[in-house]
């Protein structure tokens, strides 16, 4: 979820589609990340639509970027091979 938000995927439905998480699990995780100060929930409104929310990284969340990158690199090195994931 953090990876997706860091990549610019900020709306609940788009995060759900990108991660495959159920609505209940995604909601719980996003609430936890918001409560811990890693994400912030920000209102937005498209013309003619109701007010909705998107998720953005806070300063603390942006500081996790090197950690996310390191985990991705580790996975690329140890969890993939010629045939894909082990």
Secondary structure by P-SEA (a helix, b strand, c coil): caaaaaaccccaaaaaaaccccaaaaaaaaaaaaaaccbbbbbbbccccccbbbbbbcaaaaaaaaaaaaaaaaaacccccccccc
